[in-house]
Amino acid sequence: MKKQYNKALTLEELAKQPDSEIDYSDIPELDESFWDKAKITRPRMGSSIRVSQEVLDFFKTKNPREYTSHMAAVLTAYVRAHQEQ
C-alpha cells in the first residue's frame, strides 16, 4: 500500500481512519515465534529502604547517577540465587 500522508497523523486523525486505510507495510507481521519468545515484565515499584552509610557510599561511588538501579540489580540477583535453592 502506498503511503498517503506527508506528515505523521495526530491521534485524533488516526482514530477516525478506517483500519483498511492504515499502511502496515513497515510493520513486521507477528507470527507464533514472536509470542513464544515474549516475556511479561512487571512494572517497577517505588520503595524506601534504610541502608548503612557505607553501603550507600559504595553504590554512589560506583555510579552516582544510577546507584539505585545498581542496588536494585544486586537485590534482584540475590533473590534469584536464593529462589533456585
N, C-alpha and C positions, 0 to 999 in steps of 0.2 A: 504494500500500500504506500502511496506517495504521501509525504508529509504535507499537510495543508497550511501550516502556520509558520510565520517567520519569528514569532516570539512565543515564549512559554505561556501557557494558559493559566489564568487565575483559578483558584479552587472553585469559584462560582461557575466559571465558564466550563470547566471540566465536568462539574456535576450536571450541567444541562446537556452535555454532549451524549448522544446515544452510544452504547458500547460498540455498535457496529462501525462507528466512525473513529474509534481510538486506534492509533497506529501502534501495534505491538511488535513491529519488525526489529526493534533494537533491544528487545527483552527476551532472553532465552526462555524456552519452554521448561517448566519444572516437571521433570519426569519422576518415576518412582525412586531412582537412585538419590535424588535430592532429598526426599523425605526420609530415606533410610539413614542418611548422614546427619539429618537435622538434630539439633540439640536444644532442649528447653533450658533457658537460663533464668534464674530467679533474680529479681531486682535487688540491688544492694540496699541494706538498711543502715540508717544513721544510728550511731551509738556513742556513748560517752563512757570511757573507762579510765581508771586511775592507774598509772604506771610510775615506777620509780624514776627519778631524775636521770639516773644512769641509763636506763632503757631508752627514755625519750631522747637523750643526748646522742646515744649510739645511732638511732634511726635518723635523727635530724642531720647528723654529721655525714652519713652516707648519701642522703638525698634530701636536702632541705625543702624542696618543693613538693615531693611526693612521698614523704616519710610515712604518712598514714596508709597509703596504698601498699607500701612495702611491709608495714606492720600487719596489715590485713592478709597479705600473701603468706607471710610466715605463719600466722594463725591458721590459715586455710590448710597449709601443708601439714601442720601439726594435727589438725582434725582428721585429715585424710589418712595420715600414717597410723593414727590410733583407731580408725574405723576398720581398717583392714585386719586388725588383730583378732 
